[in-house]
Amino acid sequence: MQPFKTKLRVRYHEMDSLGHVNNAVYQHYLEQAAVEHSEHLGFTQQRCEELGGVFVMRRIEIEYLRPAVAGEWLEVTTWLSEMRGPRAIRRYEIRKQPEEKLLVTAQALWVWVDITAMRPKAIPQLLLDTFGKLPQPNLTT
């Protein structure tokens, strides 16, 4: 599925005692990229609620390759590699800009949750159709 890219600037309050981005902060970057990707395709929080559910991150695996520091520009790339039943597998890369240095790779399991029952539910066909029409990325890591 077509990758979505967003850029952000590392802020000073995101640093840890070693002077680079705290590992926990990267998950925020990844979640924000996923939200922006969905919104870009018209699936805002409100629209998802109208469809009866929301995506919730259930599991994430992050590989930290290189550190980022305050003031640097990062590009977060995300794409869906699989959608089936209530599950969606989303992949990520974070690269330092403008050098394109790969800093982080990640994979997350997102689950579509019914907002009334608060239980996993099959992803609506509209979402499957929209995300399913997007071509697979050709990324090299």
C-alpha positions in Angstrom: 0.0 0.0 0.0 1.2 3.5 -0.9 3.6 4.9 1.7 2.7 8.1 3.5 5.4 10.5 4.6 5.4 13.3 7.2 8.2 15.4 8.5 8.8 16.7 12.0 11.5 18.5 13.9 12.9 17.0 17.1 12.2 19.2 20.1 14.4 19.7 23.1 12.0 18.3 25.6 12.1 14.9 23.8 15.7 14.3 24.8 16.8 11.8 27.4 19.8 12.1 29.7 22.1 10.9 26.9 21.2 13.9 24.8 19.2 12.1 22.1 15.5 11.4 21.5 14.1 9.2 24.3 13.2 5.8 22.9 9.6 6.2 24.2 9.1 9.3 22.1 9.5 7.4 18.8 6.3 5.6 19.5 4.5 9.0 19.6 6.1 9.9 16.2 4.8 6.6 14.8 1.3 7.0 16.1 1.1 10.5 14.8 2.2 9.4 11.3 -0.5 6.7 11.4 -3.1 9.3 12.3 -2.0 11.7 9.7 -2.0 8.9 7.0 -5.6 8.0 7.9 -6.7 11.7 8.0 -5.0 12.2 4.6 -7.3 9.5 3.2 -10.4 11.1 4.8 -10.6 8.9 7.9 -10.6 11.4 10.7 -11.4 10.4 14.3 -14.9 11.6 13.7 -15.3 9.7 10.5 -14.1 6.5 12.1 -16.5 6.9 15.0 -19.3 7.3 12.4 -18.2 4.0 11.0 -18.6 2.5 14.5 -15.0 2.0 15.6 -11.5 3.3 16.0 -8.0 1.8 15.4 -6.1 1.0 18.6 -2.4 0.1 18.7 -2.2 -3.4 20.3 1.5 -4.2 19.8 4.6 -2.5 18.5 8.1 -3.6 17.7 10.7 -0.9 17.2 14.3 -1.3 16.1 16.5 1.6 17.1 19.4 1.9 14.6 20.8 5.5 15.2 19.9 8.3 17.5 18.3 11.6 16.7 18.9 14.9 18.5 17.1 18.2 19.1 16.8 20.4 16.1 17.1 17.6 13.5 14.4 17.1 10.9 13.0 13.6 10.6 10.8 12.0 7.9 8.4 9.3 9.1 7.2 6.9 6.4 4.3 4.5 7.1 2.3 2.1 5.1 -0.1 -0.8 5.7 1.3 -4.2 4.8 -1.8 -6.3 5.7 -5.4 -5.8 6.7 -7.6 -8.8 7.6 -10.5 -9.2 10.0 -10.0 -6.7 12.8 -6.2 -6.5 12.3 -4.0 -4.1 10.4 -0.2 -4.4 10.2 1.5 -1.0 9.8 5.2 -0.6 9.0 7.3 2.4 9.6 10.7 4.0 8.8 12.2 7.1 10.3 14.9 8.8 8.4 17.1 11.8 9.3 16.7 14.6 6.8 18.2 15.7 4.4 20.8 12.8 4.6 18.1 10.1 4.4 19.9 8.1 7.2 17.7 5.3 8.5 17.3 5.8 12.2 14.3 3.5 13.1 12.3 0.7 11.6 9.1 -0.5 13.3 6.0 -2.7 12.8 2.7 -2.3 14.7 -0.4 -4.3 15.1 -3.5 -2.1 15.0 -6.9 -3.5 15.9 -10.3 -2.0 14.8 -12.4 -1.7 18.0 -16.1 -1.3 18.1 -16.7 1.9 20.1 -19.9 0.6 21.7 -18.9 -2.9 22.7 -15.2 -2.0 23.1 -14.3 -5.3 21.4 -12.4 -6.0 18.2 -14.5 -6.0 15.1 -13.9 -6.6 11.4 -12.5 -3.5 9.7 -15.2 -1.8 7.7 -15.3 -2.6 3.9 -14.9 1.1 3.1 -11.5 1.2 4.9 -10.4 -2.1 3.3 -11.4 -0.7 -0.1 -9.6 2.6 0.4 -6.4 1.2 1.9 -6.4 -1.9 -0.3 -6.3 0.2 -3.5 -3.0 1.7 -2.5 0.1 0.1 -4.2 2.8 -1.5 -2.1 5.9 0.6 -1.4 9.2 -0.1 -2.9 11.5 0.9 0.0 15.0 -0.1 0.7 16.3 -0.3 4.2 
